[in-house]
Amino acid sequence: METKTFINIPADTFKKLESDLEEIKSLVKSRIETTQKSHYTTIEVKDQLGIGATKLHQLMSTGQLVKIKKGRRVYITRESIQRYLASSE
């Protein structure tokens, strides 16, 4: 994942933000692993990953998240969410 600097943040504040982000990733990962669902709606995935529709569609179009279409509905596989979380750590 590419990192870009937009603002200057004190080092201790940045370390705290990194720590908080890792904790959030861990909580999301454990939440996904404890459920028995094999796939999730796009709304559930956006909520779980804390991303918007544009980012979700980008991840689906690049194959980072695998989508399943059932009629007009789109679902994301649990395995692809887990792979995405593992790769973004």
C-alpha positions as CSV (number, residue, x, y, z in Angstrom):
1,M,0.0,0.0,0.0
2,E,1.4,3.4,-1.0
3,T,1.7,6.0,1.7
4,K,1.4,9.7,1.1
5,T,2.1,12.6,3.5
6,F,-0.5,15.3,3.5
7,I,0.1,16.9,6.9
8,N,2.8,17.0,9.6
9,I,1.9,14.9,12.6
10,P,4.0,14.7,15.7
11,A,5.7,11.3,16.0
12,D,4.0,10.3,19.2
13,T,0.6,11.1,17.8
14,F,1.4,9.2,14.6
15,K,2.5,6.1,16.6
16,K,-0.8,6.3,18.6
17,L,-2.8,6.5,15.3
18,E,-0.9,3.5,14.0
19,S,-1.6,1.5,17.2
20,D,-5.3,2.4,17.0
21,L,-5.5,1.4,13.4
22,E,-3.9,-2.0,14.2
23,E,-6.4,-2.5,17.0
24,I,-9.3,-1.6,14.6
25,K,-8.0,-4.1,12.0
26,S,-7.7,-6.8,14.6
27,L,-11.3,-6.1,15.8
28,V,-12.7,-6.2,12.3
29,K,-10.7,-9.4,11.5
30,S,-12.0,-11.2,14.7
31,R,-15.5,-10.0,13.9
32,I,-15.4,-11.5,10.5
33,E,-13.8,-14.7,11.7
34,T,-16.5,-15.3,14.4
35,T,-19.4,-15.1,12.0
36,Q,-20.5,-18.1,10.1
37,K,-21.5,-16.2,6.9
38,S,-19.7,-17.2,3.7
39,H,-20.4,-13.9,2.0
40,Y,-21.5,-10.3,3.0
41,T,-23.5,-7.6,1.4
42,T,-21.7,-4.5,0.1
43,I,-23.2,-2.5,2.9
44,E,-21.8,-4.9,5.6
45,V,-18.4,-4.9,4.0
46,K,-18.3,-1.1,3.8
47,D,-19.3,-0.9,7.5
48,Q,-16.8,-3.6,8.6
49,L,-13.8,-2.2,6.6
50,G,-14.7,1.5,7.2
51,I,-14.6,2.3,3.5
52,G,-16.9,4.0,1.0
53,A,-18.6,2.8,-2.1
54,T,-15.8,4.1,-4.4
55,K,-13.1,2.2,-2.6
56,L,-15.2,-0.9,-2.4
57,H,-15.8,-0.9,-6.2
58,Q,-12.1,-0.3,-6.8
59,L,-11.2,-3.3,-4.6
60,M,-13.8,-5.5,-6.5
61,S,-12.6,-4.3,-9.9
62,T,-9.0,-5.1,-9.1
63,G,-9.9,-8.5,-7.7
64,Q,-8.8,-7.8,-4.2
65,L,-12.3,-8.5,-3.0
66,V,-14.3,-11.3,-4.8
67,K,-17.9,-10.5,-5.6
68,I,-20.7,-12.9,-6.2
69,K,-23.8,-11.7,-8.0
70,K,-27.2,-13.2,-7.2
71,G,-29.7,-11.6,-9.4
72,R,-29.3,-7.8,-8.9
73,R,-27.5,-8.2,-5.6
74,V,-23.8,-8.2,-5.0
75,Y,-22.1,-10.1,-2.2
76,I,-18.4,-10.2,-1.2
77,T,-16.8,-13.5,-0.1
78,R,-15.6,-13.8,3.5
79,E,-12.3,-15.4,2.3
80,S,-11.5,-12.4,0.1
81,I,-12.2,-10.0,3.0
82,Q,-9.8,-12.0,5.2
83,R,-7.1,-12.0,2.4
84,Y,-7.5,-8.2,2.0
85,L,-7.2,-7.6,5.7
86,A,-4.1,-9.9,5.9
87,S,-2.5,-8.1,3.0
88,S,-3.1,-4.7,4.4
89,E,-1.3,-5.4,7.7
